Amino acid sequence: MSMVRKFGFGWPVLTLLVVAAGCGTTTISGGGSSDAADATTAADGASDTGASDTGTSDAGDADAGADDTGTADVAADTAIGDDAATTDATIGDATNSDGGSSDASDTGGTEDDAGSDTGADVVGPTNCKSKADCGADQTCEITTCGTPGTCVAAPMGCGAVFMPVCGCDGKTYSNACVLLIAGVGKAADGECSGGPKACKTGAADACVSGEFCQAPGCGDGLDGVCVQTGGGCTKEYAPVCGCDEQTYGNACMAAAAGRNVASKGECETKPQSCGGKMGLTCPTGQICDQQGCGVDMLGVCVDAPKAPCPKTTPAAQQCGCDGTTYANACLRQLAGVAKASDGPCPVPKCKIGDATACPAGQWCDPGAVGICSGEGECGPKPEVCTTDAPGACGCDGKTYSNPCKANAAGVAVEYAGPCKAAPGSCTIGTTDQCDPGQYCAAQGPGLCGQTGVCENTPMICNKIYKPVCGCDGKTYDNECIAAAKFMAVDKTGPCP
């Protein structure tokens, strides 16, 4: 009789042709037993059994014969297909006696019945709490209940073998592979019946006295299991940061204290507070770095800065409470200024032309030539200007030797070059902006450079000596004579 067998669970399909004296299993009388791992089904759907008090035969993929003390070693050579490939399959040794047993199994290779492989490469961030924290086609591999796991590639599928495990969520999973895909840690082998009680963190009746609800993460409403507190732990130092912001030597010690784990590694040390209405001080070698502008603001204790400060990128800029942007915290702390905010200080807006709109030493900069109204930004006045004098007409109608001189005076520039007189008007002190026979007259002395009016020059002047200094720096006998020579008066009295 021939029998066809097919093997699943990831093994290549093999077709074995077996010639046997009897197919199926053999029942042993007199207390004997027979195990046949590889013979569970017959192609014809029938099984033959035979038994005697003096011998036992195991039937599977080979013929076996034995007496009470005999052993049968059987090898089956099978040629498969036209390729004439030969497979030697040692079925096993069978020893039979009254009260004895025989085992037969294939030893050509093994594979986890559950079809799982938990040795996946790390492909994502650590400290995941569930598969929701990982990317597509990934899951969270949690090795210990109550501790964060690691994102790994999720198995493509799992076998159908039932090898139950109890998850850290108190649920039973059919095997370890299914548990891994679910992104749940293993609490114990076997079903959860009689195992840890499922709970939710923060619930008033989550667990009984002496237990706490252990879950991967901090906060209320998380799924977990009840575990005992106060248990013994090893002294292995694998620090974790508890949800109470305390560092524990390992996850077991955190559980013993009834604390869930926030993250792997030691907790970050929070800086000591200082200042405030109580005037809290810092230890020697530290200063109180006030956070915010105002009276009695709290700060944090930091190491006293030392010059020279390190070079940093623009990302390290800080705005001081004095309105100054500092390149980094070190420079700000050396200046003894509290921090208003991270990043550069915002530039205040101002009204162009308003001399009182900005702090002392600053002026309202429109940002471009030709803008004499609207809003600008306060900026420092130039402290040093060149001596060149191409001329610049300020928004105040005055001519300055160059734009820098105008800005230093807090004035925006309307256009390059000297100011041009409007029809009928002129710049006091000039001699080329009025019609022939006219000069630029002022309303009084000391108005050189401002706007005047073109008037006719006097035809006759007296000879009374009352010297005046003209806008051109020359001394004239009197104001009339200065006007007759096309010049306005800067001040009375001779020029220095």
LINNOR-V849156 format. One record per run of one state. SS is the DSSP state (A for helix, B for strand, O for the rest). FROM is the first residue (numbers start at 0). TO is the last residue. Records with the same first field share a line. If there is no record, write none. Layout:
BEGIN
SS: FROM-TO ; FROM-TO
END
This chain:
BEGIN
O: 0-53 ; 55-65 ; 67-69 ; 80-83 ; 95-120 ; 128-129 ; 133-136 ; 141-147 ; 153-163 ; 167-170 ; 173-174 ; 182-184 ; 189-196 ; 200-209 ; 214-221 ; 228-238 ; 242-245 ; 248-249 ; 256-259 ; 264-271 ; 275-278 ; 280-284 ; 291-296 ; 303-312 ; 316-316 ; 320-323 ; 326-327 ; 334-337 ; 342-347 ; 351-360 ; 365-373 ; 380-390 ; 394-397 ; 400-401 ; 408-411 ; 416-423 ; 427-436 ; 441-449 ; 456-466 ; 470-473 ; 476-477 ; 484-487 ; 492-495
B: 54-54 ; 66-66 ; 70-79 ; 84-94 ; 121-127 ; 137-140 ; 148-152 ; 164-166 ; 171-172 ; 185-188 ; 197-199 ; 210-213 ; 222-227 ; 239-241 ; 246-247 ; 260-263 ; 272-274 ; 279-279 ; 285-290 ; 297-302 ; 317-319 ; 324-325 ; 338-341 ; 348-350 ; 361-364 ; 374-379 ; 391-393 ; 398-399 ; 412-415 ; 424-426 ; 437-440 ; 450-455 ; 467-469 ; 474-475 ; 488-491
A: 130-132 ; 175-181 ; 250-255 ; 313-315 ; 328-333 ; 402-407 ; 478-483
END
